Amino acid sequence: MNLESFKGYSITTVVKDAISRSYDSLEELKLKTFVLGANLLAPWLFLLYRGSTNLLALISWLHISTSVWRYGGPHYH
């Protein structure tokens, strides 16, 4: 790779150029970003919609699973 060819380009220009080459169009990139974001947000939005009881269950599950990971078992104080 020749570094002289990058003179005059900012990092954002190089990144935009790489993205535009890897996707057919900007619309395809927007669609894939939207689908990825929707897949990541869907469980959290569902929990918020269902109410606080499921959210409390999730928090307690996270507490137990992290304590299993950290200490080898759930520890109740």
C-alpha positions in Angstrom: 0.0 0.0 0.0 1.4 3.4 -1.0 0.9 6.0 1.7 1.4 8.8 -0.9 -1.9 7.9 -2.5 -3.7 8.8 0.8 -2.3 12.3 0.9 -5.1 14.9 1.0 -7.7 12.4 2.2 -9.2 12.5 5.6 -10.0 9.4 7.6 -13.8 9.9 7.0 -13.2 10.1 3.2 -11.3 6.8 3.3 -13.9 5.1 5.4 -16.8 6.4 3.2 -14.9 5.2 0.1 -14.5 1.7 1.6 -18.1 1.5 2.6 -19.3 2.7 -0.8 -17.2 0.0 -2.4 -18.5 -2.8 -0.1 -22.2 -2.0 -0.6 -24.0 -1.7 -3.9 -25.8 1.5 -2.8 -26.4 3.8 0.1 -29.9 2.5 0.3 -28.7 -1.1 0.9 -26.4 0.2 3.6 -29.2 2.1 5.3 -31.5 -1.0 5.1 -28.9 -3.3 6.6 -28.1 -0.8 9.4 -31.9 -0.5 10.1 -32.4 -4.3 10.2 -29.4 -4.7 12.5 -30.6 -1.9 14.8 -34.1 -3.4 14.9 -32.7 -6.8 15.8 -30.7 -5.4 18.6 -33.4 -3.2 20.0 -36.4 -5.6 19.6 -35.9 -7.6 22.9 -35.5 -4.4 25.0 -38.5 -2.7 23.4 -40.5 -5.8 24.0 -39.5 -5.9 27.7 -40.4 -2.2 28.0 -43.8 -2.8 26.4 -44.6 -5.8 28.5 -44.0 -4.0 31.7 -41.7 -3.8 34.7 -42.2 -7.4 35.9 -40.3 -8.8 32.9 -37.7 -6.1 33.3 -37.2 -7.0 37.0 -36.9 -10.7 35.9 -34.2 -9.8 33.4 -32.3 -7.8 36.0 -32.4 -10.6 38.5 -31.3 -13.1 35.8 -28.4 -10.8 34.8 -27.4 -10.6 38.5 -27.4 -14.3 38.9 -25.6 -15.0 35.6 -22.9 -12.4 36.3 -22.4 -13.8 39.8 -22.1 -17.3 38.4 -19.5 -16.0 35.9 -17.6 -14.0 38.6 -17.8 -16.2 41.7 -18.8 -19.6 40.5 -22.4 -19.5 41.8 -25.2 -17.2 42.9 -24.6 -15.3 46.1 -27.6 -13.9 47.9 -26.8 -11.3 50.6 
